[in-house]
């Protein structure tokens, strides 16, 4: 049996270029043909174009989607993610997926100290009202060259609080800009990280969030015709 494939973990598969190239849609077509399970993380409204395939995958228990929402402030969203869908559009995406029968959750990410953390509860409330069934969050991560890019962004948009934001980031990362240790890189550590975790857990319970149904792995059909000579792999 196959292990579920994750689309959108490193980069969103439904960026604006996808509207013209259709690469992610072609992947969905192959996965549907093979009845291969997958999980999607996206913030792109282009995902609505593929609602037909997602709905068909969902009828077989083969897909779930997490919609990433960073803030509910349109102006801040435009600064952080200038080419991504606006917050209200992402909430409409949650609603459309749920209406189509696709298991859907919300991913509050990234949670940025002193920039977006104030929206945590409101995002969870709005997403739940739109139909989200599960919820998760990820604290700001700054691996590799992102550290310098992020500092430049802070100085450009929030010079008055740049030092404070980076101080909180280092508090969450053991005194460094980033810690890649498994188990803490998504959640951080220290007082601020613990406070975010408590706020998230409390709100998640209050709103009645649950878990998405497990993906089926027993329906897989290899996407090739049987060979009369047998197969090595």
Helices and strands as residue ranges (DSSP letters): E 5-7, H 18-21, H 23-34, E 38-42, G 45-50, H 51-59, E 63-69, H 74-80, H 87-99, E 103-111, G 117-119, H 120-130, E 134-139, H 146-157, H 162-172, H 191-207
